[in-house]
Amino acid sequence: MRFVRYTDGTTPAWGLELEQTIHALSDLPWGEPSLNDLANPSYRSHVAARIENGASTQIDPTAVSLLAPVPQPGKIVCCGLNYHDHAQEQGETVPDSPMLFGKAPTAVTNPADPIVHPDPEGPPQVDYEVELAVVVGDTISSVDEADAYDHIAGYTVLNDVSERTAQNEDGQFFRGKSYDTFAPMGPRLVTGDDIDPNALDVELRVDGETKQSSNTEQFIFDVGELVAYISEAMTLRPGDVISTGTPGGVGIFRDPVEVLEPGQTVEAEIEGIGTLRNPVVGR
C-alpha cells in the first residue's frame, strides 16, 4: 500500500494513494494512523475494505503538498558502504559487518523543499546520495532477520546529503551528514506487501542527468540483516529510520569531482516508491 503524509496548508494528515487519488484516513473509524498501525497487516486490510466501500474523502494530489513520512525521527541510523558498486568505486574491501553512523533527525526536510547549501562561496562540498530508507513501525530489540520485516511500517526515499569537507575535517560523519535540510525524505511510504526492498532500481539525477543508477540487489547487507544487526545494539522504536546506504556514482568520487551548487535540482528515485525532488539553494 502507498501511504502519503500531506497538507492542504492546515493540519498534516495521512492518506492512502490509489490511482492518482488520495483517500483521507482521518475519515475512517480509527482516525489518523500511527506508524504502528501502518505496520499492522490487519489495519491495512481494514483500510482497504473501507476505502473500497467509499468510506473516505477523496483528495486531488495536485491540491496538496506531500510531506516527509517521518518529520521527527527518534533517530536516523545510516549504513555506509552497503553497495558492492560503491565499495568498488572507492577501492574498499567489502566489510564483514555493517558500518553504522548517525544523522541528526533535525536534518529531515520535505519533498520539493530546498536543500540549503551552507556556503556556496566557501569550502563546503555538498554531495548527493540516493538511499532506500526503512521506517520502523514497532518497538524491537534483538529481532531475527526473518522476523525483521514484520516490524517495518514501510519504505521511502532518503537523499543522504553530505558535506564532504566537514566529514573529512572531523574524521567521522555526524556533522557533515547533519546540516539542516540534509535529509530530504519522501514522497510516500510504501509497505512491504507492494515491493521487495532488496530488489529495487535506484537512481539519482542532477538537472536531469543520471549520476547514480543501481539496484538494491547490490546490497552487501540486505534490509533484514541490517534491522537485525542494529536491533542487537539498540532498541528501535516506531518512527526510527534506517538509511540503507548508497550505490556508486556519488559526486566526490567522480573525476572531476561534481558537487551540488545552488540552482540545481536533485531527483532521487526508487522503483515502486517514486521520485523525491528537491532544489538546491544558497543560505
N, C-alpha and C positions, 0 to 999 in steps of 0.2 A: 504494500500500500504506500501511496505517496502523500505524505503529510507536509503541510506548509504552515509556517507561522507568518502572519501577515498583519498589516494595519491599514485602516482607511483614514488614518490621521487621528484616530482616537485611541481606544484601548487595543493592545496587541491581542490576537486571537489565533486559535488553531483551526485548520480546515483540512479536509481530505480533497485532494485534487484528482478529478476524474474527467477525462475527455475535455480538457481545457476549461473546466468549471471547478470552482472551489465550493465545497459543501461545508457550511459552518458547523463545527462540532459543538458549539455552545448551545445550539438548539436541542440537542439530544438530552435525554433524562439525566445523564451523568454530568452534564456541563463541560467546562473546559477540562481536557485530559491532562494528566501528569505524564512524565516520561515513563513511569512505571506502568501506566495504562497502555501506552503505545507499545511497550514490550510484551504485553499480555495478549496471546492469541485469542482468548475468549473475548476481550474487549474489542479487538479488531473485527471479530466475527459479528458481534452485536452491532457495531458501527456500520458494517457493510449491509446488514439486513435492514437497518433503519433507513439508510440512505436509498437503498433500492426501493423502499416503500414511500419515498418522497417526504421524509420527515425532517428535512433540513432546508435552510435558506441557501439558495444558490447565488454565488457571487462571481462577477466577471473579474478574472485575474488582472485585466488591464486597469481596473478601477481601484486597485490596492497596491501597496508596496510590500514585497517579501522581506522578511526579517531573518536574521540568523536563528537557526533552530534552538540554539542554546546561548542566550545572550550573556549569561554569567556562569560559566562552568565552575564547578568546585575546583577542578584542576584540569590542565591540559598536559597530558603525558605524550611526548613525541618519541618516535623511534628513528634514529639516524642510521644511514647506510643499510636500508632494508630492501633495496632492489639490486639484483645481480648486475644490471647495466650501470647503475650509479656507482657501485663498487669498482666496476671495470674502468669507468671514466676517470676515477680518482687513483687508479692503480693500487687499490686497497685489497687486502686479503678478506675473503668473506668471513664475517665474525662468527664465533661459536655460540654467542648468546646475544640477545637484543641490546643495542646501545641506546640507553634512555636518557632523555633530558626533559626539562620543563619549559613551558612557555606561559607567560602571565595571562590569567583569564581576562584581564583588562585590555588585552590586545584584540579581542573579538570585535569585528565590525560586520555590518550587514551587506548583503548583495547590493550592488550598484553604488554603495557609499565609497568615498575615496580612500585610497591608501595614501597616507600623508608622508612624503619624503622628509626626513628630519633636517636635511641641509643640502639642497641641490648644488650649492656653491662650495661645499666643504668636502672632507674626505669620505663621508659615508658611501658605501657601495650597497645599494638596495637590490636584493635578488628575489627571484620568484621560486616557488616550489609547490607544484600541484600535489595534493595528498588526499587519499581516502581517509575520512575521519569516522571513527566508531563512537557512537553516543551510547553511554551506559544507561540501562533502564532500571537496574536493581542494585541493591547493596550486596556486594560479593567479596569474598575473601577465599583465596586458595581454591579457585574453581578449576575443574578439569578442562582440558582443551575441548573435549567432545561436548561438554555442557555449557561452554562459554557463550555460544550463540543464543542460548535461551534467555540470556540476561541482557541482550542488546536491544535498545529501543529502535535503533536504525542507523543508517549510514548517510553521510553528507560529504560535501566537498569542502576542503580547507586549503587555503593558499598560505603555506608556511613562509610568509615574507620574512626575509633575513637581512640584517645589516652586517655585512661581512667584515667591515673594518673593526667594529666593536667586538665581533666574535673573535677575530684574530688577536686584538689587543688584550682581551680578557683571558684568552686561553680556554674559554668554555662558552657555552651557547646562550645562557639565560638572557643577558642584557640585549644582545644582538637580535634575539628572537622576539623580544617582548615590548618593543615600541608600540605605542598606541596605534591602532588600525592595522597591525601586522598579522592579524589572524582573520581575514575575511572568511565567512562561513555561509554555506547555503548551496543552492537556492531552496532545497527541500530536504526532508528527511525520509528516506526510503527504507522500508522494512525488509528483512531477510527473506520473506516469502516471495518477494518480487525480483531479487537479484542474488547472484552468488558473489560475495565480496572478494573472493580470491580468483576471479576470472572476469575482470572488467577492464575495458580500454580506458586509458587515462591520457589526457593531452592538455598542454598549456600553450596558449598563443599570446604574443605581444603584438598589438596593432595588426592582428590578422595573420601574422607569420608564426608557424608552428616552431616552438622551441623544445618542447618535451612531448614524446609520444611513446607509450609503452602499454603494458597490461599488468594487472595485479598478479597474474601468473608468474611474474618475475619476482614476487616477494621472496625474500630469504626466510622470513618468519611470517606465516600467514596469520589471519585475524585470530583464530582460536589459540594459536601458540602465543601470540602477543598478550591477549587478555589473560590467559592462564599465568604467564610469566610475571606480568605486572601485579596480578592479584596475589601472588605469593609474597610480594614485598609490601604491599599496601592495600588497604581496603578501598574498593571502588564503590562510588555512590551514584545514584541517579543524577544525570547531568554532567558527570565527568566525561571528558573527551579524550580519546586516544587517536593521535595522528600517526598514520602507519608508515610514513616515510615517502620519499620522492624518487622518481626514476631519473635516469641520466638526462643531460641537456641543460642543467642549471647554468645561469649566466656566468658565474665565477670561474667555471671550468672550460668556458669557450675560448677559442683563440681567433681573434682577440676577445677579451672579456666583454660581456654585454650585460650591463646592469640597467635597472629601471630609472627613468627620468620623468619629471613632471610633463604632462601632456600625453603620455602613453596610456593605453588601455590594456589590461590583462584579463584574459579569459581562461579560466581553469575548468576543464570539462571532464566528467566521468560518466561513462556509459550507464544508462538507466537512472541517473540522478539528475543530470542537467549541467548547465553552464553557469559558473559563478563569474560574473563580470564586474570589474572594478577599475575606475580611472585612477591614475597616479597624479597627485597634485603636490605643489610645494607647501611648506608650512605657512 
